[in-house]
Structures are given as structure tokens and as C-alpha cells.
Amino acid sequence: MMNFAMRPPRPASIAFNALALLAICAVLCTSLVWEFGHGYPPDAAVQLQRLAYLMAGAGVLLNLRFGPSPAHYAMTLAAALGGIAASGLHVLPRLVASVVPAGGVAAMASIPAAADSVTLLGLHPATWSLAGFTALLAWCTFMLVVDRRATDSAMPRRVGWLTALPMWLFFFAALALAAATALQCGVSTCPAPGHGYTWLPPEWQPTPPVPDPLPAPPAATPQ
């Protein structure tokens, strides 16, 4: 007789999922610090990237709560593909602007993603986001091999505090992102970056740092 008993998840699978959820939490928290700590509000493409990371994190969280499942990995894969498309809206204009003729560069400068020179550790934040989604894609492919015998389960499993920690961190990061989006957009269309926050008074709105002025040239010495 065939045995259809549900196999418990492998410890390595739980560890990999917990680490992946911690990495997603780090990305979301970095996005909030970038917005409120450095004064760079998100545009529509960045909001889509945040949503994609939230959807990917939800798939990983379901793996931790109910056990690994192909459906959960499919959710994360779909979110990663959507995030690659959203971050590509930022990265592609920058790549095109670097190879088009001189006349085309001036036209591409009107696109905010191409004209923005803000970097994080030498790379544009959208490039980091694209790399993160690509890593998620590779991670899901690897985990589908690790959990190739996993089956769907509707029964929540008992988790330890080391597993519950990234789950709670993700929950609070999702709440913080929802609050940040509400502050910026309210209940209407989100304003363009640089046009303030709908539900924040002007004196509380984050502003980007003012770059240091160029040093004055040294005075000429009399001959």
C-alpha cells in the first residue's frame, strides 16, 4: 500500500527559507531608510518593486508556516519575474542612455531613472533591486530541487523562535511599507517624486540631502 503521509520539511529547507525571508526584510527596511533617512520618495516603478518583494516574502513565509510547497515557490517565482520587469523600467533607460548618440542622451535625460545619479555602494538602487530579484529567481530554482518531494498542506506547522523571528520581522516591515505608502499617496493617486507626501505636513516631509558645494579655487598669488 502506498504511503501518502506528509513528510516533515528538511531542516536545511527551513534554514534556507528563513534566511531568504531575512534578506527580503533587509531589502524592505533599506528601502524605507532610503526614503525617509535620505529623502528619496519612491515613484510608481519603485512601488511595484516593493509590492513584488512583499509578494515574494509572502510565498517564503507560507513555506515557513505551512511547510515547503511548489505553490508557494511559484508565488515567489511570479513575484520575482514581476519585480524584474518593474526594476527593468529603471535600469533599461540608464543602459540606453549610455549607448545612444549624443542627441539621444539629451532626450533620455528627461526620464528620471536615466537622469538620476544617486547610487548605493556605487550602483543605482534599481540595479540592486534587479540583482535581488534575479537572486530570488535562482534561489527558487535551487529550492525546488531541494524540496522536490514536498507536498501541499493546509495545516500550520509548529515553528521555533528562530523561524518565527523573520516571520514577525517581515510582518512589521510590511506594515511599515503600507504606512509609508499611505503617507505618500493617501487614498488617491500617488504624487510624482518631489511633490511631497499627501498625509505629511510640509515641515515633516523628508528632503534629499543638499550636495556639498565645490571648493573654491585657490586665490592667485601675486607675482
VOLUMGU-530504 format. One record per residue: x, y, z of N, C-alpha, C, CB in turn; residue number from 1. Coordinates in Angstrom, 2 decimals. Glycine has a CB too. Layout:
// VOLUMGU-530504
n_east n_north n_up ca_east ca_north ca_up c_east c_north c_up cb_east cb_north cb_up num
X Y Z X Y Z X Y Z X Y Z NUM
...
// end
This chain:
// VOLUMGU-530504
n_east n_north n_up ca_east ca_north ca_up c_east c_north c_up cb_east cb_north cb_up num
0.85 -1.20 0.00 0.00 0.00 0.00 0.88 1.25 0.00 -0.96 0.01 1.23 1
0.49 2.20 -0.79 1.27 3.43 -0.89 1.03 4.28 0.35 0.90 4.22 -2.16 2
2.08 4.95 0.80 2.01 5.79 1.99 1.99 7.25 1.56 3.20 5.51 2.95 3
0.89 7.93 1.87 0.74 9.33 1.48 0.96 10.26 2.67 -0.64 9.56 0.87 4
1.61 9.77 3.71 1.85 10.62 4.88 2.74 11.80 4.49 2.50 9.80 6.03 5
2.43 12.93 5.07 3.17 14.14 4.74 4.56 14.10 5.37 2.41 15.39 5.21 6
5.58 14.34 4.59 6.94 14.35 5.09 7.23 15.67 5.80 7.94 14.12 3.95 7
7.92 15.63 6.93 8.30 16.89 7.56 9.35 17.60 6.72 8.83 16.66 8.99 8
9.36 18.93 6.73 10.35 19.66 5.94 11.76 19.43 6.46 10.04 21.15 5.93 9
12.69 19.43 5.57 14.09 19.25 5.96 14.57 20.47 6.74 14.97 19.01 4.72 10
15.44 20.26 7.73 15.99 21.42 8.46 16.71 22.40 7.54 16.94 20.95 9.54 11
17.41 21.87 6.52 18.10 22.78 5.60 17.11 23.64 4.83 18.97 21.98 4.62 12
15.96 23.07 4.46 14.95 23.84 3.75 14.40 24.96 4.61 13.81 22.93 3.29 13
14.12 24.67 5.88 13.62 25.70 6.79 14.67 26.79 6.98 13.23 25.09 8.15 14
15.94 26.39 7.11 17.00 27.38 7.29 17.14 28.27 6.06 18.34 26.69 7.59 15
17.10 27.69 4.87 17.22 28.48 3.65 16.04 29.44 3.49 17.31 27.56 2.42 16
14.84 28.99 3.84 13.67 29.86 3.74 13.74 30.99 4.76 12.39 29.05 3.93 17
14.19 30.68 5.97 14.32 31.73 6.99 15.35 32.77 6.58 14.70 31.11 8.35 18
16.47 32.32 6.03 17.49 33.27 5.58 16.99 34.11 4.42 18.77 32.53 5.18 19
16.23 33.50 3.51 15.68 34.26 2.39 14.70 35.32 2.87 14.99 33.32 1.39 20
13.87 34.98 3.86 12.92 35.96 4.39 13.65 37.08 5.11 11.92 35.29 5.33 21
14.73 36.76 5.82 15.54 37.81 6.45 16.15 38.73 5.40 16.65 37.19 7.31 22
16.61 38.18 4.29 17.17 39.01 3.22 16.11 39.93 2.63 17.79 38.13 2.12 23
14.90 39.42 2.43 13.82 40.26 1.91 13.49 41.37 2.90 12.56 39.41 1.61 24
13.47 41.04 4.20 13.23 42.07 5.22 14.31 43.15 5.17 13.18 41.44 6.62 25
15.56 42.74 4.95 16.65 43.71 4.87 16.46 44.63 3.67 18.01 43.00 4.78 26
16.01 44.09 2.54 15.77 44.91 1.36 14.66 45.92 1.62 15.41 44.03 0.15 27
13.57 45.47 2.23 12.44 46.36 2.50 12.82 47.45 3.49 11.25 45.56 3.03 28
13.57 47.09 4.53 13.99 48.10 5.52 14.97 49.09 4.90 14.64 47.42 6.74 29
15.86 48.61 4.03 16.77 49.52 3.34 16.00 50.50 2.46 17.78 48.74 2.50 30
14.94 50.02 1.84 14.11 50.90 1.02 13.47 52.00 1.86 13.02 50.09 0.31 31
13.02 51.67 3.07 12.42 52.68 3.94 13.47 53.67 4.43 11.74 52.01 5.14 32
14.66 53.18 4.77 15.73 54.09 5.19 16.12 55.01 4.04 16.96 53.30 5.68 33
16.16 54.47 2.84 16.49 55.27 1.66 15.45 56.37 1.44 16.60 54.38 0.41 34
14.20 56.05 1.74 13.12 57.02 1.53 13.09 58.09 2.60 11.78 56.31 1.48 35
13.07 57.69 3.87 12.88 58.66 4.95 14.20 59.15 5.54 12.04 58.05 6.04 36
15.25 58.34 5.47 16.52 58.78 6.01 17.31 59.65 5.05 17.33 57.60 6.38 37
17.14 59.42 3.74 17.89 60.17 2.74 17.01 61.03 1.85 18.68 59.22 1.89 38
15.69 60.94 2.01 14.79 61.84 1.31 14.56 61.52 -0.15 15.31 63.19 1.40 39
14.45 60.23 -0.49 14.19 59.84 -1.88 12.88 59.05 -1.94 15.37 59.00 -2.46 40
11.75 59.73 -2.14 10.46 59.03 -2.18 10.36 58.14 -3.42 9.30 60.03 -2.17 41
9.63 57.04 -3.33 9.54 56.11 -4.46 8.59 56.62 -5.54 9.08 54.74 -3.99 42
8.89 56.26 -6.78 7.96 56.52 -7.87 7.13 55.26 -8.12 8.72 56.96 -9.17 43
6.37 55.26 -9.20 5.47 54.13 -9.46 6.24 52.82 -9.65 4.61 54.41 -10.69 44
7.38 52.88 -10.36 8.15 51.66 -10.59 8.71 51.10 -9.29 9.28 51.93 -11.58 45
9.16 51.98 -8.39 9.68 51.52 -7.10 8.56 50.93 -6.26 10.37 52.68 -6.35 46
7.38 51.52 -6.31 6.25 50.95 -5.58 5.94 49.53 -6.08 5.00 51.85 -5.72 47
6.04 49.33 -7.39 5.82 47.99 -7.93 6.90 47.02 -7.46 5.80 48.03 -9.46 48
8.14 47.49 -7.36 9.21 46.63 -6.87 8.98 46.26 -5.42 10.57 47.32 -7.03 49
8.53 47.22 -4.61 8.23 46.91 -3.21 7.11 45.87 -3.12 7.83 48.18 -2.46 50
6.08 46.04 -3.93 4.98 45.08 -3.92 5.47 43.70 -4.32 3.86 45.53 -4.86 51
6.37 43.64 -5.30 6.91 42.34 -5.73 7.70 41.69 -4.61 7.79 42.51 -6.97 52
8.50 42.47 -3.88 9.24 41.90 -2.75 8.28 41.42 -1.66 10.22 42.94 -2.17 53
7.19 42.15 -1.43 6.21 41.71 -0.44 5.56 40.40 -0.86 5.13 42.79 -0.24 54
5.21 40.28 -2.13 4.61 39.04 -2.62 5.60 37.88 -2.53 4.12 39.21 -4.06 55
6.86 38.14 -2.87 7.87 37.09 -2.75 8.06 36.67 -1.30 9.21 37.56 -3.34 56
8.10 37.66 -0.40 8.22 37.34 1.01 7.03 36.57 1.54 8.40 38.59 1.81 57
5.84 36.87 1.03 4.66 36.12 1.46 4.76 34.65 1.07 3.39 36.73 0.85 58
5.30 34.38 -0.12 5.48 32.99 -0.51 6.47 32.27 0.38 5.95 32.92 -1.95 59
7.57 32.94 0.75 8.55 32.33 1.65 7.95 32.13 3.03 9.83 33.19 1.73 60
7.19 33.11 3.51 6.55 32.99 4.82 5.60 31.79 4.86 5.79 34.28 5.17 61
4.87 31.56 3.78 3.98 30.40 3.74 4.76 29.10 3.82 3.13 30.42 2.46 62
5.96 29.08 3.24 6.81 27.89 3.37 7.16 27.63 4.82 8.08 28.05 2.54 63
7.46 28.69 5.57 7.83 28.53 6.97 6.64 28.14 7.83 8.46 29.82 7.49 64
5.47 28.65 7.50 4.30 28.41 8.35 3.61 27.09 8.05 3.31 29.54 8.20 65
3.50 26.74 6.78 2.77 25.53 6.40 3.66 24.44 5.83 1.71 25.89 5.40 66
4.95 24.71 5.70 5.84 23.75 5.09 6.07 24.06 3.62 5.29 22.35 5.24 67
7.21 23.65 3.06 7.52 23.94 1.66 6.46 23.36 0.73 8.89 23.39 1.29 68
6.16 24.11 -0.32 5.15 23.69 -1.29 5.50 24.27 -2.65 3.73 24.13 -0.85 69
5.30 23.52 -3.72 5.52 24.09 -5.06 4.67 25.32 -5.33 5.24 23.05 -6.11 70
3.47 25.37 -4.75 2.62 26.54 -4.95 3.23 27.79 -4.32 1.22 26.30 -4.37 71
3.85 27.63 -3.16 4.49 28.78 -2.50 5.69 29.26 -3.31 4.93 28.41 -1.08 72
6.48 28.32 -3.82 7.62 28.71 -4.65 7.15 29.35 -5.95 8.50 27.50 -4.95 73
6.03 28.88 -6.50 5.50 29.50 -7.72 5.09 30.95 -7.44 4.30 28.70 -8.25 74
4.55 31.20 -6.26 4.18 32.57 -5.89 5.42 33.46 -5.83 3.45 32.58 -4.53 75
6.50 32.94 -5.24 7.74 33.71 -5.16 8.35 33.90 -6.54 8.74 33.01 -4.23 76
8.31 32.87 -7.38 8.84 32.99 -8.74 8.07 34.04 -9.54 8.77 31.64 -9.45 77
6.75 34.03 -9.44 5.95 35.02 -10.17 6.26 36.43 -9.69 4.46 34.72 -10.02 78
6.42 36.59 -8.37 6.76 37.91 -7.84 8.13 38.36 -8.31 6.70 37.90 -6.31 79
9.10 37.43 -8.36 10.44 37.79 -8.83 10.42 38.20 -10.29 11.40 36.61 -8.63 80
9.64 37.52 -11.12 9.54 37.90 -12.53 8.90 39.28 -12.68 8.73 36.85 -13.31 81
7.86 39.54 -11.90 7.26 40.87 -11.94 8.21 41.95 -11.45 6.00 40.90 -11.11 82
9.01 41.62 -10.42 9.98 42.59 -9.93 11.08 42.87 -10.94 10.59 42.11 -8.65 83
11.50 41.85 -11.69 12.50 42.06 -12.73 11.96 43.01 -13.79 12.91 40.72 -13.37 84
10.69 42.85 -14.15 10.10 43.75 -15.14 10.01 45.18 -14.60 8.70 43.25 -15.54 85
9.63 45.32 -13.31 9.49 46.66 -12.73 10.84 47.35 -12.58 8.80 46.58 -11.37 86
11.85 46.63 -12.09 13.17 47.23 -11.94 13.81 47.49 -13.30 14.08 46.34 -11.10 87
13.43 46.70 -14.30 13.94 46.97 -15.65 13.47 48.30 -16.20 13.51 45.88 -16.57 88
12.31 48.80 -15.72 11.86 50.13 -16.13 12.83 51.22 -15.70 10.48 50.41 -15.55 89
13.60 50.95 -14.63 14.61 51.91 -14.18 15.96 51.66 -14.83 14.74 51.86 -12.67 90
16.33 50.39 -14.93 17.68 50.07 -15.38 17.82 50.26 -16.88 18.03 48.63 -15.00 91
16.81 49.86 -17.66 16.92 49.91 -19.11 17.17 51.32 -19.65 15.68 49.35 -19.74 92
16.43 52.37 -19.20 16.74 53.71 -19.71 18.17 54.15 -19.42 15.79 54.72 -19.13 93
18.72 53.75 -18.28 20.11 54.10 -17.98 21.07 53.41 -18.93 20.45 53.73 -16.53 94
20.78 52.14 -19.26 21.64 51.44 -20.21 21.55 52.05 -21.60 21.28 49.96 -20.26 95
20.32 52.40 -22.01 20.15 53.00 -23.33 20.84 54.35 -23.39 18.67 53.16 -23.67 96
20.74 55.14 -22.31 21.35 56.46 -22.29 22.87 56.39 -22.39 20.96 57.20 -21.03 97
23.45 55.24 -22.01 24.90 55.12 -22.07 25.42 54.71 -23.44 25.37 54.13 -21.04 98
24.51 54.29 -24.35 24.98 53.82 -25.65 24.39 54.60 -26.82 24.65 52.37 -25.82 99
23.32 55.39 -26.59 22.73 56.14 -27.70 23.63 57.30 -28.07 21.32 56.65 -27.34 100
23.48 57.88 -29.28 24.29 59.03 -29.67 24.04 60.23 -28.76 24.00 59.41 -31.11 101
24.86 61.26 -28.97 24.81 62.43 -28.09 23.44 63.08 -28.10 25.86 63.44 -28.49 102
22.80 63.16 -29.26 21.48 63.77 -29.32 20.45 62.98 -28.54 21.03 63.91 -30.75 103
20.62 61.65 -28.52 19.67 60.82 -27.80 19.86 60.90 -26.30 19.78 59.41 -28.24 104
21.08 61.14 -25.85 21.32 61.24 -24.42 20.54 62.39 -23.82 22.81 61.41 -24.13 105
20.48 63.51 -24.53 19.72 64.65 -24.02 18.25 64.31 -23.90 19.91 65.87 -24.93 106
17.74 63.52 -24.86 16.34 63.12 -24.77 16.11 62.15 -23.62 15.88 62.49 -26.09 107
17.06 61.24 -23.41 16.90 60.29 -22.33 17.04 60.94 -20.97 17.89 59.18 -22.47 108
17.69 62.10 -20.90 17.87 62.78 -19.62 16.55 63.23 -19.03 18.79 63.96 -19.77 109
15.51 63.33 -19.87 14.20 63.72 -19.36 13.54 62.61 -18.58 13.30 64.15 -20.49 110
14.04 61.37 -18.70 13.49 60.26 -17.94 14.15 60.26 -16.58 13.71 58.90 -18.67 111
13.39 60.30 -15.46 14.00 60.38 -14.14 14.97 59.25 -13.87 12.95 60.40 -13.09 112
14.64 58.03 -14.28 15.53 56.91 -13.97 16.86 57.05 -14.67 14.88 55.61 -14.36 113
16.87 57.67 -15.86 18.12 57.82 -16.59 18.92 58.99 -16.08 17.86 57.97 -18.06 114
18.24 60.04 -15.59 18.95 61.23 -15.15 19.40 61.14 -13.71 18.09 62.43 -15.34 115
18.81 60.23 -12.93 19.13 60.13 -11.51 20.52 59.54 -11.35 18.08 59.28 -10.76 116
21.38 60.26 -10.63 22.75 59.80 -10.44 22.99 59.30 -9.03 23.71 60.92 -10.75 117
21.93 59.12 -8.23 22.08 58.64 -6.87 22.50 57.18 -6.90 20.77 58.83 -6.06 118
23.50 56.82 -6.11 24.00 55.45 -6.08 24.07 54.95 -4.65 25.37 55.36 -6.75 119
24.06 53.65 -4.52 24.23 52.97 -3.24 25.37 51.97 -3.40 22.90 52.25 -2.78 120
26.50 52.27 -2.74 27.70 51.46 -2.88 28.14 51.34 -4.33 27.47 50.07 -2.29 121
27.99 52.45 -5.06 28.46 52.51 -6.44 27.46 52.08 -7.49 29.64 51.69 -6.57 122
26.32 51.54 -7.09 25.30 51.10 -8.04 23.99 51.81 -7.78 25.11 49.57 -7.96 123
23.22 52.02 -8.85 21.90 52.62 -8.70 21.00 51.67 -7.91 21.28 52.95 -10.10 124
20.12 52.19 -7.04 19.24 51.30 -6.27 18.43 50.35 -7.14 18.30 52.12 -5.43 125
18.01 50.80 -8.33 17.26 49.91 -9.21 18.11 48.73 -9.67 16.74 50.68 -10.43 126
19.41 48.96 -9.82 20.30 47.86 -10.19 20.39 46.84 -9.07 21.70 48.39 -10.54 127
20.47 47.33 -7.82 20.45 46.42 -6.68 19.15 45.64 -6.63 20.65 47.20 -5.38 128
18.05 46.33 -6.90 16.75 45.66 -6.89 16.68 44.57 -7.95 15.62 46.67 -7.10 129
17.17 44.87 -9.14 17.18 43.87 -10.21 18.04 42.68 -9.83 17.70 44.49 -11.52 130
19.19 42.94 -9.20 20.04 41.84 -8.75 19.34 41.00 -7.69 21.37 42.38 -8.20 131
18.60 41.66 -6.80 17.88 40.92 -5.77 16.81 40.00 -6.35 17.25 41.87 -4.80 132
16.06 40.50 -7.32 15.04 39.66 -7.94 15.66 38.52 -8.73 14.14 40.49 -8.85 133
16.79 38.78 -9.37 17.48 37.70 -10.08 17.96 36.63 -9.11 18.66 38.26 -10.89 134
18.47 37.07 -7.94 18.89 36.11 -6.92 17.70 35.31 -6.40 19.58 36.84 -5.76 135
16.55 35.96 -6.25 15.35 35.23 -5.83 14.96 34.17 -6.85 14.18 36.21 -5.63 136
15.10 34.51 -8.11 14.78 33.55 -9.18 15.70 32.32 -9.08 14.92 34.22 -10.57 137
17.00 32.58 -8.90 17.94 31.46 -8.77 17.68 30.67 -7.49 19.39 31.98 -8.79 138
17.34 31.38 -6.41 17.07 30.71 -5.13 15.86 29.78 -5.25 16.83 31.74 -4.02 139
14.80 30.25 -5.89 13.61 29.41 -6.06 13.92 28.17 -6.89 12.48 30.21 -6.72 140
14.72 28.33 -7.93 15.09 27.18 -8.74 15.85 26.16 -7.92 15.94 27.63 -9.94 141
16.78 26.63 -7.08 17.54 25.73 -6.22 16.63 25.06 -5.19 18.66 26.50 -5.50 142
15.71 25.83 -4.59 14.86 25.27 -3.54 13.84 24.28 -4.10 14.15 26.38 -2.81 143
13.43 24.46 -5.34 12.53 23.48 -5.94 13.21 22.13 -6.11 12.03 23.98 -7.31 144
14.53 22.14 -6.25 15.28 20.88 -6.28 15.41 20.30 -4.88 16.67 21.09 -6.91 145
15.69 21.17 -3.90 15.83 20.70 -2.52 14.52 20.12 -2.01 16.29 21.85 -1.60 146
13.41 20.80 -2.30 12.09 20.37 -1.82 11.27 19.69 -2.91 11.32 21.58 -1.27 147
11.93 18.91 -3.75 11.24 18.30 -4.88 10.17 17.30 -4.44 12.24 17.62 -5.80 148
10.27 16.78 -3.22 9.27 15.83 -2.73 8.25 16.48 -1.79 9.97 14.69 -2.01 149
8.28 17.79 -1.70 7.34 18.47 -0.81 5.93 18.42 -1.39 7.76 19.94 -0.58 150
4.95 18.39 -0.49 3.54 18.36 -0.88 2.80 19.50 -0.20 2.89 17.01 -0.53 151
1.65 19.86 -0.76 0.84 20.93 -0.19 0.22 20.47 1.13 -0.25 21.37 -1.17 152
0.11 21.42 2.06 -0.51 21.14 3.34 -1.26 22.38 3.80 0.53 20.71 4.40 153
-2.50 22.18 4.26 -3.30 23.29 4.76 -3.20 23.42 6.27 -4.74 23.12 4.36 154
-2.41 22.56 6.90 -2.27 22.59 8.36 -1.02 23.37 8.74 -2.21 21.15 8.94 155
-1.16 24.42 9.56 0.03 25.15 10.00 0.92 24.27 10.87 -0.37 26.42 10.77 156
2.21 24.46 10.72 3.17 23.67 11.49 3.72 24.51 12.63 4.30 23.16 10.59 157
4.19 23.81 13.65 4.79 24.49 14.79 6.17 25.01 14.40 4.89 23.54 16.02 158
6.46 26.26 14.75 7.74 26.86 14.40 8.44 27.31 15.68 7.56 28.06 13.43 159
9.76 27.24 15.67 10.55 27.73 16.78 10.77 29.23 16.69 11.88 27.01 16.84 160
11.40 29.78 17.72 11.56 31.23 17.75 12.54 31.71 16.68 12.03 31.69 19.12 161
13.51 30.87 16.32 14.43 31.27 15.26 13.72 31.36 13.91 15.60 30.28 15.17 162
12.71 30.54 13.72 11.92 30.62 12.50 10.87 31.71 12.59 11.25 29.28 12.21 163
10.32 31.91 13.78 9.29 32.94 13.94 9.86 34.35 13.84 8.59 32.78 15.29 164
11.15 34.52 14.17 11.74 35.86 14.14 11.66 36.51 12.76 13.20 35.79 14.58 165
12.14 35.86 11.68 12.00 36.51 10.36 10.54 36.68 9.94 12.73 35.71 9.31 166
9.65 35.81 10.40 8.24 35.96 10.06 7.67 37.24 10.66 7.44 34.75 10.53 167
7.97 37.51 11.93 7.49 38.73 12.58 8.18 39.96 12.00 7.73 38.66 14.09 168
9.47 39.85 11.68 10.15 40.98 11.06 9.51 41.34 9.72 11.65 40.67 10.86 169
9.16 40.33 8.95 8.51 40.59 7.67 7.13 41.22 7.88 8.37 39.29 6.86 170
6.42 40.76 8.88 5.09 41.33 9.17 5.20 42.81 9.49 4.43 40.58 10.34 171
6.15 43.18 10.35 6.29 44.60 10.71 6.84 45.42 9.55 7.21 44.74 11.93 172
7.72 44.83 8.73 8.22 45.55 7.55 7.08 45.81 6.56 9.34 44.76 6.87 173
6.18 44.84 6.41 5.04 45.04 5.51 4.12 46.13 6.04 4.25 43.73 5.34 174
3.90 46.17 7.36 3.09 47.24 7.95 3.75 48.60 7.73 2.87 46.99 9.44 175
5.08 48.66 7.90 5.78 49.94 7.71 5.68 50.40 6.26 7.25 49.80 8.12 176
5.79 49.48 5.31 5.66 49.86 3.91 4.25 50.33 3.59 6.03 48.68 3.00 177
3.26 49.67 4.16 1.88 50.10 3.94 1.65 51.49 4.51 0.89 49.10 4.57 178
2.23 51.77 5.69 2.08 53.10 6.28 2.80 54.15 5.45 2.63 53.11 7.72 179
4.00 53.82 4.93 4.74 54.77 4.10 3.98 55.08 2.82 6.13 54.24 3.78 180
3.38 54.06 2.22 2.60 54.28 1.00 1.37 55.14 1.29 2.17 52.95 0.38 181
0.73 54.90 2.43 -0.44 55.71 2.79 -0.04 57.16 3.03 -1.12 55.14 4.03 182
1.11 57.39 3.66 1.57 58.76 3.90 1.84 59.48 2.58 2.82 58.77 4.77 183
2.38 58.75 1.62 2.72 59.39 0.34 1.49 59.58 -0.54 3.76 58.58 -0.39 184
0.64 58.57 -0.62 -0.45 58.58 -1.60 -1.81 58.91 -1.01 -0.52 57.24 -2.27 185
-2.00 58.68 0.29 -3.32 58.86 0.85 -4.27 57.82 0.28 -3.84 60.27 0.57 186
-5.43 58.27 -0.19 -6.41 57.36 -0.79 -6.60 57.68 -2.27 -7.76 57.45 -0.06 187
-5.63 58.39 -2.86 -5.73 58.79 -4.26 -4.48 58.35 -4.99 -5.94 60.32 -4.39 188
-4.27 58.90 -6.17 -3.09 58.58 -6.96 -1.84 59.11 -6.29 -3.22 59.15 -8.38 189
-0.78 58.31 -6.32 0.47 58.73 -5.69 1.06 59.92 -6.45 1.49 57.56 -5.65 190
1.52 60.95 -5.73 2.16 62.08 -6.41 3.51 61.68 -6.97 2.31 63.27 -5.46 191
3.98 62.43 -7.94 5.30 62.18 -8.50 6.37 62.47 -7.46 5.52 63.02 -9.78 192
7.52 61.78 -7.53 8.60 62.07 -6.60 8.98 63.55 -6.63 9.82 61.21 -6.91 193
9.17 64.12 -5.45 9.48 65.53 -5.35 8.28 66.42 -5.14 10.19 65.97 -6.56 194
7.07 65.85 -5.17 5.85 66.62 -4.98 5.25 66.41 -3.59 4.83 66.26 -6.03 195
6.04 65.89 -2.68 5.63 65.80 -1.29 4.77 64.58 -0.98 4.89 67.02 -0.91 196
4.36 64.51 0.29 3.54 63.43 0.80 2.15 63.96 1.11 4.18 62.80 2.06 197
1.15 63.19 0.73 -0.23 63.65 0.88 -0.62 63.82 2.34 -1.18 62.68 0.22 198
-0.21 62.90 3.20 -0.63 62.90 4.59 0.47 63.32 5.55 -1.14 61.54 4.97 199
1.46 64.04 5.07 2.51 64.55 5.95 2.55 66.07 5.86 3.89 63.94 5.59 200
2.60 66.78 6.99 2.74 68.24 6.92 4.08 68.60 6.30 2.61 68.88 8.32 201
4.18 69.78 5.70 5.42 70.15 4.98 6.66 70.08 5.85 5.29 71.53 4.42 202
6.54 70.48 7.13 7.75 70.50 7.97 8.23 69.11 8.34 7.48 71.29 9.22 203
7.43 68.08 8.15 7.83 66.72 8.49 8.26 65.91 7.27 6.69 66.01 9.17 204
8.15 66.47 6.08 8.44 65.70 4.89 9.95 65.57 4.69 7.80 66.35 3.66 205
10.42 64.35 4.40 11.87 64.16 4.18 12.33 64.85 2.92 12.22 62.67 4.11 206
13.50 65.41 2.98 14.08 66.10 1.83 15.44 65.49 1.54 14.20 67.63 2.07 207
15.83 65.39 0.28 17.14 64.83 -0.04 18.25 65.74 0.45 17.28 64.60 -1.55 208
19.39 65.17 0.81 20.50 66.00 1.27 21.01 66.90 0.17 21.62 65.13 1.78 209
21.41 68.10 0.57 21.98 69.06 -0.38 23.44 68.72 -0.59 21.81 70.53 0.13 210
23.87 68.52 -1.83 25.28 68.17 -2.06 26.20 69.31 -1.65 25.51 67.83 -3.53 211
27.37 68.93 -1.18 28.35 69.94 -0.77 28.80 70.74 -1.97 29.56 69.28 -0.08 212
28.92 72.06 -1.82 29.39 72.87 -2.95 30.84 72.55 -3.27 29.24 74.36 -2.65 213
31.19 72.80 -4.51 32.58 72.57 -4.92 33.49 73.53 -4.19 32.73 72.72 -6.44 214
34.66 73.09 -3.79 35.58 74.00 -3.11 36.01 75.14 -4.02 36.80 73.25 -2.60 215
36.15 76.30 -3.42 36.55 77.47 -4.20 37.99 77.31 -4.67 36.39 78.77 -3.37 216
38.30 77.78 -5.87 39.67 77.66 -6.36 40.61 78.51 -5.51 39.77 78.08 -7.85 217
41.82 78.08 -5.34 42.76 78.87 -4.52 43.04 80.22 -5.16 44.08 78.10 -4.33 218
43.21 81.20 -4.30 43.47 82.56 -4.79 44.85 82.61 -5.44 43.38 83.59 -3.64 219
44.89 83.39 -6.51 46.16 83.53 -7.23 47.15 84.31 -6.38 45.95 84.23 -8.60 220
48.35 83.82 -6.31 49.39 84.50 -5.54 50.00 85.62 -6.38 50.48 83.51 -5.08 221
50.23 86.77 -5.78 50.83 87.87 -6.55 52.25 87.52 -6.97 50.84 89.17 -5.73 222
52.57 87.94 -8.16 53.91 87.69 -8.69 54.89 88.73 -8.13 53.91 87.73 -10.25 223
// end
